[in-house]
Amino acid sequence: MSDSIIDPEITTAEITDAVPTTTEITDAIIADTDTNKIDSLATLGLLGPISNSLAYRVHEIEKHVHSREYVYGISASQAGNDWALENTLNHYTAISGVGTWGADANDEAKVWGTDDVGHGSNVKMDLHRVFVKALSVDTPFLVRIVYGTGTMLDAITAGQMSTFIVQNNPAGNKAGGSPISIQMPRITMGTTKMWVQIACATNNATMQFFILAHEYAG
């Protein structure tokens, strides 16, 4: 008679033989870990299909810290959507209102248009730093970078902006002499535009500046 209470045709010895030993389980775990741990797997990073995957985010951070930086000023003509020119000494200019953002025609600086392109196959960028060449008065200036695929007003309404503050030094180099680091989301080149607006206590005060940008493959 079989001594199994599970199936009269299966013996206890057969059941025992079918259960893996502790050593066999441990060996299987080690083998699986060795072939599937994160630093052994190939990834596509920024070129991968999932924009919020771990590999994508890690690659994005790595390229933000370790990447080339490009300097841009105003293009020769901003009549179309080509607003930026690389390695020029011709600055952008933004104009303020009275204690508020400049709202007259052309008070905003058109910084990046849909016809502005990156280097090689890069498709995304972020404005990483701003170099202030000159401020027309010595009181504080609020500065905001506005970005969007529609109009500037649409982008402002949607809250698509990043803001910082700057002021002349009381003596010496007027604008500090060093680029100002800023924070903003990455944008897609070819579809997203950027503008810079300023606010100052003095009406029609001006800020002359250049932008420094990072680019990304995806």
LINJOSUL-V643976 format. One record per backbone hydrogen bond with DSSP energy under -1.0 kcal/mol. NH is the residue of the N-H (numbers start at 1). CO is the residue of the C=O. E is the energy in kcal/mol with one decimal. If there is no record, write none. Layout:
{{NH & CO & E} {NH & CO & E}}
This chain:
{{10 & 7 & -2.3} {15 & 11 & -1.7} {16 & 12 & -2.4} {17 & 13 & -2.2} {18 & 14 & -1.3} {25 & 21 & -2.3} {26 & 22 & -2.5} {27 & 23 & -2.5} {28 & 24 & -1.9} {29 & 25 & -2.2} {30 & 26 & -2.4} {31 & 27 & -2.3} {32 & 28 & -2.3} {33 & 29 & -2.6} {34 & 30 & -2.5} {35 & 31 & -1.2} {36 & 32 & -1.2} {37 & 33 & -1.4} {40 & 37 & -2.2} {47 & 44 & -2.2} {48 & 45 & -1.7} {53 & 50 & -1.5} {57 & 53 & -2.4} {58 & 54 & -2.5} {59 & 55 & -2.2} {60 & 56 & -2.3} {61 & 57 & -2.3} {62 & 58 & -2.4} {63 & 59 & -2.5} {64 & 60 & -1.6} {65 & 61 & -1.8} {66 & 62 & -2.9} {70 & 213 & -2.4} {72 & 211 & -2.8} {73 & 85 & -2.7} {74 & 90 & -1.7} {75 & 83 & -1.7} {85 & 73 & -2.4} {87 & 71 & -2.4} {92 & 209 & -2.9} {94 & 207 & -2.2} {95 & 107 & -2.8} {96 & 205 & -2.5} {97 & 100 & -2.1} {99 & 97 & -1.2} {99 & 200 & -3.8} {102 & 198 & -1.8} {107 & 104 & -2.2} {109 & 196 & -2.9} {111 & 194 & -2.1} {112 & 194 & -1.8} {115 & 81 & -2.1} {116 & 113 & -1.3} {122 & 119 & -2.0} {123 & 216 & -1.9} {124 & 216 & -1.9} {125 & 187 & -2.1} {126 & 214 & -1.9} {128 & 212 & -1.8} {129 & 212 & -2.0} {130 & 180 & -2.1} {131 & 210 & -2.2} {133 & 208 & -2.4} {134 & 208 & -1.5} {136 & 206 & -2.2} {141 & 166 & -3.0} {142 & 199 & -2.5} {143 & 164 & -3.2} {144 & 197 & -2.5} {145 & 162 & -3.3} {146 & 195 & -2.9} {147 & 160 & -2.1} {148 & 193 & -1.9} {155 & 151 & -1.9} {156 & 152 & -2.4} {157 & 153 & -2.5} {158 & 154 & -1.8} {159 & 156 & -1.4} {160 & 155 & -2.8} {161 & 159 & -1.5} {162 & 145 & -1.9} {164 & 143 & -2.8} {166 & 141 & -2.3} {169 & 174 & -1.8} {176 & 173 & -1.3} {180 & 130 & -3.5} {182 & 128 & -2.5} {187 & 125 & -3.3} {189 & 123 & -2.5} {191 & 188 & -1.3} {192 & 188 & -1.9} {193 & 148 & -2.9} {194 & 112 & -2.3} {195 & 146 & -2.6} {196 & 109 & -2.2} {197 & 144 & -2.3} {199 & 142 & -2.1} {204 & 96 & -1.7} {205 & 202 & -1.4} {207 & 94 & -2.1} {208 & 134 & -2.7} {209 & 92 & -2.0} {210 & 131 & -2.3} {211 & 72 & -2.2} {212 & 129 & -2.6} {213 & 70 & -2.8} {214 & 126 & -2.3} {216 & 124 & -2.7}}
